[in-house]
């Protein structure tokens, strides 16, 4: 498959996965955003880094 065919599918899957929690439990999602607002920037960066590393690991294992 070509990169330009896979990219829109990957972006669509991100939107679907990101939309699950606000759809299922808007109250919990709102609380999570309020907690994120209270977090230190360093903690948020570490969470982002961890998320990227898990994604890279999954890509490596699948590919």
N, C-alpha and C positions, 0 to 999 in steps of 0.2 A: 504494500500500500504506500501511496505517496504521502509525504508530510502534510500537504495541504488538504488531503482527504481526512487524515486522522485528527488534525488540530481542531476543526469544528466539532467533531464528536467528543473530544476530550473536554473542550470548553462547555459543551452541552451537559456532559456528565457532572462537571463541577457545579453548574447552576442547579441541576437536579438534586445533587447531594446537599448543597448549601440550603436549598429550599425545604428540605424535609423537616428540620426542627421547627422553623417558624410556622409551617403548615400544621404539624401535629400538636405543638404546644407553644402558642404565641406567648403565654405568660412566662414560661420557663426561658424562652428565647430573650424576652425583654429583661428578665432578671440576670441572665448571662451577660447581656450587653452592659447592664448597670455595674456588674462586677468587673468587667473589662475596663470600664471607665475609671474604676478605683485603683486598677493595677499600675504598678510602676512600669515605665517604658522598657526597662531591662527585662522584666518578666515576660512582657508581651513579645519582645524580640526573641527570647529563649524559646517560647512556645512556637513562634513562627519558624525558627531554625529547626526545632525538633520535628515539626510538621513537614518541612522540606526534606529533611533527612529520611523520615519514614517513607515519603513519596519516592525519593530516589532509590531506597532499598526495595520497595515494591516494584518499581520499574525494572530494576536489575534482576529481581527474582522472576518476573513475568517474561521479560525479554530474554 
